[in-house]
């Protein structure tokens, strides 16, 4: 056991990192392995893969570098995080553009690249780096209003949305827009800007509905199930019905054999069938704890960048989970988005680990941070209170009676 008296880097990290937050993240990873064990045999059989635990083995293989990335990133300082975010964003922005030219078309979209035999989805890695850069720009806009930082933030958003819409990937576009708008709101935007942004978002959604056929079909199926094929959603809802409160038991689910994406987009439904609503509530509680814990940390931060970055990363994590679970229970239109740390997928798992590593790093206790902020504060210090003036008594009063 490490002592507080130790001055090693590892000991300092252990006593300053949010261990409750770290434990909740590890808990989600463990649940992800268990649910992958439940879903993998059915998916492997449907895809004619000989090894029934093919997806479990690959998930564990992806989990090892993911844990290394998360822990290593959690050692970084805020300045190092900003620098790494710039590099990661630049590299994966180039790869994001490359998907439009060299990426294979899968189900009408170009979102992946194959590099050295490994399939990578660049948009997954851009998201956490984008949040850090947006938080940095909004923090600078509050520190130095004379800088056009908000204009740069708009340019940053447009540069990412362009390739994502072109792929097309409207789910990731919506997620990035929601996080960016939340940070803009926290940075103190005027209400007229908020009204304008809502109008632009509504207009963009309407244009997508009118011009992109698969978006129109998904929304129509959500609003009117009789208008098209609802096979996946029906199978997911039946999974929850079959599971009840306590589930059918590990390996006893039947609806998972009919779910085409039971190991990825609809893994939450597999959890409901085999382990019941109880496990679904535990998963929901873990996500809620992580988000609320991070936001609570953010409120105690005096540095604008740290406050915005923690909030943005927590919202990115929470909104992605909320969208996935909402689709599974049919309170949102179908959208291919993974459940963080639980769904199968290498790019998603490692990119989320990178984002949560930055969240752990930024939320670490730094006893010297307040003192450093006071030393670097350039605002004029308040004038000290005037000392009371002592008036000497007249000389005849000191002389006493004659």
Secondary structure, 3 states (H helix, E strand, C coil): CCCCCCCCHHHHHHHHCCHHHHHHHHHHHHHHHHHHHHHHHHHHHHCCCCCCCHHHHHHHHHHHHHHHHHHHHCCCCHHHHHHHHHHHHHHHHHHHHHHHHHCCCECCECCCEEECCEEECHHHHHHHHHHHHHHHHHHHHHHCCCCCHHHHHHHHHHHHHHHHHHHCCHHHHHHHHHHHHHHHHHCCCCHHHHHHHHHHHHHHHHHHHHHCHHHHHHHHHHHCHHHCCCHHHHHHHHHHHHHCCCCCCCCCCCHHHHCCCCCCCCHHHHHHHHHHHHHHHHHHHHHHHHHHHHHHHHHCCCCHHHHHHHHHHHHHHHHHHHHHHHHHCCCCCCCCCCCCCCCCCHHHHHHHHHHHHHHHHHCCCCCCHHHHHHHHCCCCCCCCCCCCCCCCCCHHHHHCCC
